């Protein structure tokens, strides 16, 4: 045994010159073992067996970095209350240094005992199968970059004991195993439109060329739709087929089926999103969803992945779906999304968008007055974070318009938005909004006051992919705890009040996609006669729509086309506009059209409306 070593973290022990105990001293630092699948974290426990009062310790150990990468080092119960805990976590080694008592307050030491939990090392397995020893190392690693290298020691009575003084060091190990492919259920709840939805996630260690899902549901649910997941859309799946029945739904997907063959496949991942199943319900509740082989379809279908041209049956992990409409109790905070328009109850309206065009999704907050006397002011909001996921058929812009919102009105000092439109990162597309009201000096305690109705906090532009296959589909926009945007920190939907976090209730929305509206302005009867699309019958159609009764009344299939002067309404001036254009060399109706340019003697095709108004053109949608 020798005097305490030169260890900067235990300088306080030099003051402790207590004599050593008369009995036999026994100390052992021990690393355990664990195993995990590829891409998952394996836990290796570090324990201490001691007959002494241990005042501090250092543990330094390493492993084969080709098998796993250091992810974390969690404190164990045995060092709870220690005054100083120093950790170094590198790709292939870790160092832990603990000083139990520096300031003279309890606890003063780690008491005697077997298998005292000191820490747990977390190591992320790569994609190589194998077992690596986890080995204590003396004199190799410093506890801080640039500091002195450390030995494995325990400190007793102000003296350090290492391997040469009788400290037993027992190495451990971890194993990384090829994972079993599986299908699982991720409940994403109600979407605010009367449907509850669940994602099907796929775990795969190899490239997947195709897959088939057969998912059964109870009789109280009705399957409304099946849509491709982010992992399939990211690879531009060439073929998908849905078969919906009363008992369940089958989805078959082939990633690369038609020329030109690009060998695109779904990459390996622990939770690739491959499908979304949405259900309508009449009775609220939590229901079981069950993967069911050889039950659905004709011929009967199995759940499978196709890898290297061979069908593989994955492990099937059934789940549940929460089909309960969101009801806002008095005094409860809530997040919601939708359009800028709100109904008479303040509920945001539905969001619609056009293929290849831009729309916007607006976000709302509600925090009713609780009116409780002597109660913390939980209705006065200091800030909030919104975590949102959406299908990758759309892409959000990293900008939020707060003009005219409660956020602008109170002068929030920190407003941030982060967007992840990458469909290839395995977790879909996400955005994170953060607002802190009082973020810079002078700090005066400013908050968002109670909001009895939904108040707009900002609108985010979304671009819809130019793909007619999206017509008549809806893209869910869901508040989703745990999204990380472009970073690594998972974010939750939280409201900060009274310096603590509270979870709001959540009302999701969706972007419903229609085809681009194309028409020829002035073609009120929608005859679409090419370069002669506007004629005298269109003026008659305007008059009939405005003034004729009963069966004589004309119902325009495209209101926007009847708006000849493009003032956003249909009235007698539009009939005059058409007649002047045709017979008195009047102004040519504004774009789009009509279909003949007398200056160039060329035909002008039908087109979209470049001006925003309340008139629509249902018959002119390109995918109807």
ABEGO torsion letter per residue (X at the ends): XBBBBBBAAAAAAAABABBBBABBBBBBBBBBBBBBBBGBBBBBBBBBBBABBBABBBBBBBBBAAABBBABBBBBAAABGBABBBBBBBAABBBBBBBABAAGBOBABBBBEBGBBABBBBBBBBABBEBBBBBBBBGABBABBGBBBBBBBBBBGGBBBBAAAGBBBBBBBBBBBBBBBBBBBBBAEBAGAGBBBBBBBBBBABBBABBBBBBBBBAABBBABBBBBAAAAAAGBABBBBBBBAAEBBBBBBABABOBBAGBBBBBBABBBABBBBBBBABBEBBBBBBBBGABEOBBBBBBBBBGGBBBBBBBBBBBBBBBBBBBBBGBBBBBBEBABBBAAGBBBBBBBBBGBBBBBBBBBBBBBAGBBGBBBAABBAEBBBBBBBBAABBBBBBBBABGBAAAAAGBABBBBBBBABAAAGAEBBBBBBBBABABOBBAGBBBBBBABBBBAEBBBBBBBBBAAABGBBBBBBBBBGBAEABABBBBBBBBBGGBBBBBBBBBBBBBBBBBBBBBBGBAAGAGAEAAABBAAAAAAAAAAAABBEAABBBBABAAAABAAGAGBBBAAAAAAAAAAAAAGBBBBBOBOBABBAAAGBBBBBBBBABBBABBBAAABAAX
